Amino acid sequence: MALPPKPWPTGHCEQLEPLVRRVLAPNGSPFTFTGTQTYLIGTEEALAVLDPGPDEPTHLAALERAIGDARVIAICCTHTHRDHSPAAAPLAARTGAPIVGCAPLAIDSDEPRADAPFDHAYRPDRVLADGDRIHGPGWTLAALATPGHTSNHLCFALEESGALFTGDHVMGWSTTVVAPPDGDMGDYMRSLLRLHEREDRIYYPAHGPAVERPRQLVRGMIGHRRQRERQILRLLEEGPRSVAEGLVPAMYKGVAEVLWPAAGQSVRAHLIDLERRGQVARSGDLWAIAS
């Protein structure tokens, strides 16, 4: 999906449904769409802030305006990429609310990355396990473990309304980057299958528009990943190939080259998964069908 024309609603608080509001951070890019969407969930009596976003003064000011006099009882993070969690600490200092959600994770790697690197300063007061809940008057947020994009990724289900906040696991504008060494394609596919088994009414992703037919989208995403896997195997049947020079240009001809590094990470994640399953093997930078 192409970026929509500006102006974008950066900094504005938008009411999405009775218990859900959204504030868009000013960090739009080819990798974040129009920016990270921070969600305010609950009521004046008790509010949770989900994915507070980058530690950026104008975004923090917009969140403070949106919060107003409400009592913040939790600051939640789906994962610890720097476009999601860095504002948690300054927002906690200003509101007195605890930081809860995903486990801390900061990967140092020499691999080239196209997505936001990890937030090394993230320090949660409480780590949520799969099925743990945060309660407010008239609302409940349940954590759903969805590793793949990162190993610590969580989605959050608003049980009273049937909404699922999907972070970067399912986005409303693009497929998700699965970047080794932490991103894992096998985990990602299992997490997609888990979501497909659910009956959520709507998805609110961290980037892009709301997803109003979630099971249909997830089914298509599963099919897309399986098609990419078959495409890789077909190309390798022609002979050994590297990711950057042999696979990505052949697989992403219609995609802007600025996005090829991100695509290459997901191709590598597919190859690592296929290697574990004994279907491909590598020698240096070259990958081939396993003999």
N, C-alpha and C positions, 0 to 999 in steps of 0.2 A: 504494500500500500504506500503510495506517495505521501509525502508530508502535505498536510492541508495548508492552504494559503493563510498567511498571518493577517490580522492579529490572532494569537492564541489566547485562551483565557487564563494566562499566567497570573498567579496571585489572587485570583477570584475564588470565593467560596461558593460552590455549586451544590444545591440540594438535589440528590439523586433519588432518594426515597425517604420515608419518615425518619429512619434511624441512621441514614448515611449521607454525608457530605464529602466533597472532594476539593482539594486545593492543588493546582498544578505548579510544580517547581520550574524555575527558569533555567533548565538544563537540557533543552531540546537539542537533538543532534541526529545524524543518520543512524545512531545506535540506540537512542532513547525515544525516538519519535518526537512528540512535542514536549517531552519532559517526563519526570517522575511524578506520578499522581499519589499524593498523600490523602488518606481517607480518615475522616473523623466519624466515629461510630458510637452511637448512644445518644444521650440526652444531656441537658444542662446539669442534671444531678450527678451523672457519672458518664465520662467520655473516655474512649480509647482512641489513640492516634496510631494509625497503621502506616508503616513505611514513611517515617518522617522526612526522608530524602537527604539531599546534600546540606552540609553546614554552610549555608549561604544566607547572608544577613537579610536580604529582601524576602526570602522564602520563610525564614523564621519569623519575621515581622508579620507576614501574611498569615501564618499559622496562629500567632498570638491574637490577631484580630478575629480570626474565625473561631477560636476557642472562647474568647471573651471571658465571661464570668463562670464558665462551666468548670466543673471539677474533673481534672484529668486523673484517671485511676490507673492507666497503663499506657506505655509507649511501646508499640509492638513492631518487630522487624521480621520480614519474611526471609531475608538472608543478608549477608554482610558485604555486598558490593557497594562501592563508594557512592553510587547514586541512590542508595536506599537507606543506609543506617547512620551516617555521620551526624545528622541533626538530632539524633536521639539524646546524646549527652547534654548539649546546650538546652534542649527543650526540657529534659528532666531537671536541670538546674533551675530553670525558670518556673516550672510548675510543681516541683516536688514529687512528680509521679515516678514510679519504678519503670525500668526498662525490662520488658519481658518479650519472650519470643524465641527466635532461633538461637542455637548455640554459637559461641564465638568461633570464627574460622578465618584465618589469614594465611594464604598460600604465597610463598615466595617461589618463583619459577623463572627460569630463563626463557621459557616459551613466549613467543610473541602473542599478545592478547589484543583483541579488538573491543572487548567489553570492558566495563569499569573494573579496575583491580579492587582488591579487598580492603576493607576498613580495619586497619590494625588496632584502632583505638576502641573498638566496640567492646563494652563491658556490661553484659546483662545482669540485672539483679535476680532474675529468675529465668531459667531455661525451660521452655515448654516441650514436653514429649508429645508424641502422637496421641490425640484424644484429650489432652489437658484443656481446661476451659477457663475463660475469664468471664465473670458475671457482673452485670450491671442491672439496675431496675428495668425490667422489661426486655432485656437483651442478653444474649450469650454468644461469645466467640469461642469456637472450638478449633484447636490446632490440628492440622492434617499434614503429616510428614510426606513431602513430595521431593525426594532427592533426585538429582539428575543435572539440572542447570548448575547447582552447587550441592554438595553433600549435606549441607545444613538447611536446605530450603524448606519452608513451611508455607502452606496455604492456610487461610482462616475462613471458617464457615460461620455466617451469622444465622444461627439456627432458627430464629423467629421469622425470618423473611425468605429463606432459601437462597440467599446470596453467598457466593464464594469469592473471596479476595485471593487472586491467583498469583500475585507477585510477578515474577518473570517466568514462572513455569508454563503458563498459557498467557500469551499477550494478544491484545486486540488488533494488532497491526502487522505482525511478522512472526515467523517461527523463532524459537528460542535458540540462542547460542549455547552449545554444550561443549565447553572448553576444557580438555585435559590440562593438568593432571587431576584436578578435582572433579570437573564435570564428567559424568559417566552416562554413556548412551543406554546401557542396559538398565540402569536405575531410572533414567528418564522415561524409557518406554514403559517400564512397570508402573511408574507414577501416572503416566497418561492413562494406562489401562484402568488404574484404580479410580481416576476421575470419571472415566467413561461408565463405570458401574454405578456412579452416584446419580441422584436426581435433582441436582442443583437447578434453581430457576434461572439464575443469571450469574455471569462472571464479571467481576470488577478487577481488571488487570492493573499492574503498576504502570503500564505504557499502552496507550491506544484506547479506543472506544470500548464501552461495555459490550459483552458478548451475550446476545439475547437467545441464541440457540446453542447452548454450550456443548451438549452431547454431539451434535452434528459437527461442530468445529473440532472437537477432540477426535472424533472418528476420522475426520479428514487429516488431522495431524499425524495420527498413527499410520494411516495409509501413505502419507507423504514420506515419512521416515522409512517405511518399508520399501517404497519405490526408490529412495536414494540408496538404500542398501543394495537393492538389485542392480541399480545403475553402476555402483562401484564394482560389483562382481563382474558385470559385463565388460567394463573397461579393463579390468585386470586380466580377463580371459584373453585379451589382445596382447598382453605382455606386461612386465613390471612397470610401475609408474610411481613417481613421487607425488606427494599431496599438492604442493604449490605449483609445480610445472606440468604435471601429467593429469591430475584428476580435477582440480578446481576449475581450470579454464574450460575443460570439456563439459563439466557438469553445470556451470553457472554462466553460460554464454550470454544470457539476457540480463544478468545482474551487474550493476555498476561495480567497477573494479575496486572502488574504495571499500566495498563490503566483502571482497574476496578473503582477506585475512580472517574475518569472522566465520565465513563459510568453510575455510580450511580447517578451523578448529573443530567444527562439527563433523567434517569428513574424517579427521583424525580420530574423533570419538567413535565414529562408526567402525573404522578400521580396528581400533583397539578391541571393541566388542566382538567383531568378527574373528579377530585373532584368538580371543579367549575361547571362542566356539570352534576353533580349529579350521576355519575356512580360508584364512589368509595368513601369510607370514611376511616378515620384513627382513631386509638386509640393508643396514644403513638407512638412507633416505628412501629407498625403494620398497614398494609393497607388491606382493604377487599372490596368486592363488596358491594355497598350501598344497604341497605335493603329497 
